[in-house]
Amino acid sequence: MPTTLLRFNGEYHGTGSLPSNSIRRQRYILDWFEQFSKGESETTAAGAQP
């Protein structure tokens, strides 16, 4: 899987200074999970046990 370094201006270790940075970070994480979980079945992706 590829890796990405996210940098937010004015932030240090985290994204607590600006709410917009926190939202951008969460959106990026959700997009990442959607991209890399496409190969799983719907029941497994939804958290159901096989």
Sequence and secondary structure as in RCSB ss.txt:
>XXXX:A:sequence
MPTTLLRFNGEYHGTGSLPSNSIRRQRYILDWFEQFSKGESETTAAGAQP
>XXXX:A:secstr
        TT SSSS S HHHHHHHHHHHHHHHHHHTTTS HHHHTT   
